[in-house]
Amino acid sequence: MKGGTLRTERQNPGRSRLMPRELEALAFIAKAQPVATPAYQEFLGVSLSVAQRSLRKLRNLGFIAVHVAAMELPSHFTIKKCAVCLLSETEERPLESFRVLRGIGKLHLDHHDGGVFLYASLFRACRGQSELTLERFEFETEIRRSLNLTRQTQIPDAIVVLKNRDGQRFGWAVEIDQGTESVRFVVERKAKPYAELQASHAPLAGVADWRVVSLVPNEQRLKRLVAALYEAGIPDGQWYFATRTMLTAETVLTSAWRTVRASADGERSELVVEVPLPVSTDCPNRTHREAA
């Protein structure tokens, strides 16, 4: 594990100093930890080599711990106690509002990474334009902790609340699908309960206007889920799908998502490219029909 030791061992930082964007990125790690290198790169919007240099700097300054699950996999990063002190002061938050993880061995990393990458993409996308604000992003652990829920209670993998410049708020219930659950399970345990909540006009995190967005591993899984939801009678435009490879800050508010809509003649349903946002929101390329 010599390579793993080189990745995790703190070195002399020399004259390195924390830059403003790295302080913001440190807050990102604190919220989303553990954070894999690709998500950190996406958050900053830089090349892989620049992201790795920045992470090495944070490590050498003693702000983050490095975790190597396997040599062929990206490293994951969590904050250390000195980062908590710095962030508590700069963000004017109590120390106890931050968590220092003892380890990440029990976490389902691939599943967690999907939500973190979505958060990084959304954060950078919203920061790069003026129409939308990312008002809230909560991971499953945050939701359970804030509502004091047990693991037996079924909740989204994450909750997103976006707000446009007119003050209109809308939400996403995020499902990270890895293709490990049967399609029938997704329909019965997730799609139908969400449909019942939508039919009863139940709010999501206090927001009346919301959609279900699902990150899927590949096109095959996407089309299987689309077909299953259609056969189960799940209403059009309730679920939106994106493959992980299509998701970036440049696409998360434009072309990454697809949903089912009735055709123009009403005779059939089609899979269309559509952003999971209200029609009134000014987003380019909101809807584009394609063959299902």
C-alpha atoms as one frame of an Amber mdcrd trajectory, in Angstrom:
protein
   0.000   0.000   0.000   2.919   2.353  -0.618   0.870   4.251  -3.184  -1.994
   4.557  -0.728   0.396   5.908   1.919   1.670   8.553  -0.508  -1.917   9.646
  -1.151  -2.873   9.857   2.526   0.293  11.037   4.284   0.531  14.723   5.135
   3.627  16.515   3.804   5.272  19.856   4.525   2.972  22.542   3.061   5.827
  25.000   2.625   4.416  28.469   2.015   1.042  27.225   0.809  -1.913  29.404
   1.723  -5.622  28.748   1.498  -7.229  30.610  -1.419 -10.828  31.887  -1.256
 -12.141  29.264  -3.686 -10.469  26.536  -1.619 -12.154  27.798   1.518 -15.470
  27.492  -0.322 -14.455  24.010  -1.489 -13.547  23.059   2.081 -17.096  23.994
   3.127 -18.341  21.783   0.274 -16.329  18.847   1.623 -17.656  19.488   5.135
 -21.249  19.302   3.937 -20.958  16.455   1.433 -18.206  14.299   2.982 -16.809
  11.952   2.041 -16.094  13.685  -1.279 -14.364  11.870  -4.136 -11.817  13.596
  -6.360 -14.154  13.802  -9.432 -16.835  15.624  -7.401 -14.251  18.080  -6.039
 -13.051  18.687  -9.582 -16.632  19.262 -10.745 -17.302  21.666  -7.874 -14.314
  23.829  -8.793 -14.740  23.402 -12.554 -11.023  22.751 -13.093  -8.810  20.087
 -14.647  -8.043  16.901 -12.748  -4.425  17.933 -12.115  -5.501  21.301 -10.657
  -8.093  19.595  -8.442  -5.481  17.111  -7.190  -3.014  19.904  -6.386  -5.702
  21.744  -4.449  -6.607  18.612  -2.482  -2.939  17.935  -1.686  -2.665  21.488
  -0.376  -5.694  21.017   1.898  -4.213  17.722   3.097  -0.769  19.197   3.767
  -2.293  22.143   5.633  -4.029  19.631   7.903  -7.615  20.458   6.932  -8.657
  17.152   5.354  -8.096  13.437   5.765  -7.590  11.191   2.734  -9.246   7.784
   2.452  -8.184   5.182  -0.130 -10.685   2.337  -0.528  -8.683   0.741  -3.363
  -5.664   1.822  -5.373  -7.599   1.837  -8.654 -10.378   4.048  -7.220 -10.406
   7.816  -6.610  -9.524   9.000  -3.120 -12.214  10.292  -0.792 -11.824  13.267
   1.534 -13.284  14.265   4.900 -12.620  17.273   7.120 -10.425  17.280  10.231
 -10.816  19.206  13.484  -8.782  22.217  12.391 -11.096  22.625   9.385 -14.052
  22.658  11.760 -12.501  25.521  13.712 -11.795  27.497  10.541 -15.247  26.931
   9.017 -17.018  27.663  12.299 -15.291  31.043  12.408 -15.693  31.978   8.740
 -19.312  30.789   8.451 -20.287  31.909  11.968 -21.687  28.498  12.816 -21.339
  26.562  16.078 -18.623  23.912  16.196 -21.157  21.177  16.927 -22.921  21.810
  13.605 -19.935  20.202  11.813 -19.059  16.506  11.820 -15.639  14.888  11.816
 -16.000  11.354  10.480 -13.958   8.650  12.165 -13.920   6.541   9.023 -15.869
   5.772   5.873 -15.582   1.988   5.741 -19.277   1.391   6.453 -20.547   3.816
   3.815 -21.908   2.761   0.433 -19.489   5.023  -1.423 -20.676   4.582  -5.003
 -24.247   5.445  -4.018 -23.106   8.421  -1.951 -20.825   9.662  -4.753 -23.813
  10.027  -7.089 -25.530  12.483  -4.768 -22.328  14.418  -4.114 -21.635  14.813
  -7.820 -25.186  16.092  -8.378 -24.681  18.615  -5.591 -21.379  19.786  -7.070
 -22.922  20.146 -10.538 -25.952  22.047  -9.267 -23.906  24.350  -7.067 -21.597
  25.377  -9.903 -24.425  25.630 -12.436 -26.456  27.949 -10.207 -23.410  30.025
  -9.336 -22.728  30.561 -13.042 -26.079  32.204 -13.872 -28.615  34.551 -12.289
 -31.970  32.876 -12.971 -31.796  30.140 -10.336 -30.502  29.852  -6.777 -29.699
  26.591  -5.036 -31.519  27.317  -1.800 -31.212  23.890  -0.211 -29.494  20.561
  -0.782 -29.843  17.929   1.929 -28.368  14.452   1.818 -30.197  11.472   3.293
 -28.158  11.559   6.500 -29.024  15.250   7.035 -32.714  14.579   6.456 -32.793
  11.706   8.922 -30.836  13.654  11.521 -32.974  16.787  11.274 -36.273  14.870
  11.404 -35.024  12.213  13.843 -35.953   9.389  11.462 -34.767   5.797  11.664
 -33.338   3.874   8.704 -36.659   2.031   8.398 -38.392   5.216   7.207 -38.206
   5.547   3.415 -37.049   8.978   2.294 -35.319  10.414  -0.808 -31.567  10.000
  -1.178 -31.422  13.801  -1.232 -33.724  16.812  -1.377 -33.102  19.861  -3.548
 -34.881  23.217  -3.345 -34.292  25.736  -6.139 -35.602  29.298  -6.321 -35.908
  31.572  -9.342 -35.454  35.331  -9.289 -39.223  35.837  -8.985 -39.106  33.984
  -5.671 -40.800  30.839  -6.985 -39.504  27.735  -5.175 -39.570  24.171  -6.483
 -38.091  20.918  -5.297 -36.489  17.688  -6.406 -36.751  14.370  -4.596 -33.470
  12.730  -5.625 -33.138   8.983  -6.169 -29.669   7.536  -6.840 -30.318   4.344
  -8.806 -27.441   1.901  -9.262 -29.310  -0.840 -11.066 -29.065  -3.155  -8.034
 -32.754  -2.997  -7.095 -35.338  -4.777  -9.229 -37.469  -2.609 -11.472 -40.537
  -3.958  -9.677 -39.098  -2.789  -6.337 -38.544   0.729  -7.704 -42.119   0.864
  -8.998 -43.792  -0.510  -5.863 -41.626   0.997  -3.125 -40.717   4.319  -4.698
 -42.685   5.362  -7.789 -46.165   4.519  -6.467 -45.644   6.184  -3.052 -44.291
   9.297  -4.783 -47.316   9.266  -7.123 -49.649   9.117  -4.121 -47.883  12.082
  -2.523 -48.135  14.038  -5.781 -51.832  13.177  -6.156 -52.559  14.417  -2.637
 -50.550  17.615  -3.287 -48.233  16.835  -0.362 -45.297  19.275  -0.210 -41.644
  18.276  -0.348 -39.570  20.098   2.275 -42.322  22.694   2.435 -42.375  23.165
  -1.350 -45.620  22.466  -3.230 -44.102  22.220  -6.743 -41.700  19.271  -6.939
 -40.476  16.435  -9.170 -38.632  13.138  -8.739 -35.190  13.077 -10.355 -33.243
   9.839 -10.695 -29.590   9.313 -11.566 -29.138   5.992 -13.367 -25.949   4.110
 -14.334 -26.645   3.675 -18.060 -29.113   3.934 -20.945 -30.309   0.360 -20.577
 -31.378   0.925 -16.986 -32.991   4.243 -17.896 -35.177   2.681 -20.590 -36.168
  -0.249 -18.373 -37.329   2.121 -15.643 -39.146   4.370 -18.098 -41.028   1.379
 -19.535 -41.878   0.027 -16.067 -43.200   3.355 -14.802 -45.264   3.794 -17.959
 -46.786   0.318 -17.588 -47.559   1.048 -13.921 -49.505   4.174 -14.883 -47.158
   6.679 -13.240 -48.202  10.124 -14.577 -46.196  11.804 -17.341 -43.560  14.291
 -16.276 -43.385  13.066 -12.683 -40.027  11.250 -12.942 -36.946  12.646 -14.673
 -33.880  10.546 -15.488 -30.229  11.335 -16.163 -27.322   8.968 -16.719 -24.325
   9.743 -14.553 -22.060  10.232 -17.554 -24.328  12.994 -18.903 -24.405  15.009
 -15.687 -22.193  18.108 -15.407 -22.634  21.712 -14.337 -23.139  22.539 -18.021
 -26.015  20.058 -18.480 -27.723  19.743 -15.087 -30.033  22.688 -15.839 -30.395
  21.989 -19.569 -29.957  18.726 -21.449 -29.123  16.066 -18.832 -32.702  15.045
 -18.028 -35.372  13.039 -19.832 -38.977  12.285 -18.981 -42.085  10.798 -20.587
 -44.621  13.097 -22.256 -47.665  12.476 -24.441 -46.991  12.953 -28.147 -48.359
  15.994 -29.958 -51.262  13.953 -31.363 -51.972  12.329 -27.993 -51.734   8.836
 -29.491 -48.576   7.698 -27.729 -45.987   8.664 -25.147 -42.457   9.784 -25.982
 -39.208  10.126 -24.112 -38.217  13.797 -24.280 -35.296  15.903 -23.134 -36.745
  18.219 -20.504 -35.431  20.063 -17.465 -37.298  19.225 -14.227 -38.283  22.841
 -13.668 -41.530  24.816 -14.030 -42.357  25.998 -17.537 -42.078  29.631 -16.436
 -38.409  29.223 -15.527 -36.139  30.666 -18.195 -33.837  27.744 -18.962 -32.500
  27.067 -22.472 -33.342  23.845 -24.316 -36.047  22.998 -21.797 -37.852  20.411
 -23.935 -36.735  18.411 -26.948 -38.601  15.327 -28.185 -36.764  12.186 -29.189
 -37.699   8.643 -30.034 -38.515   6.591 -26.949
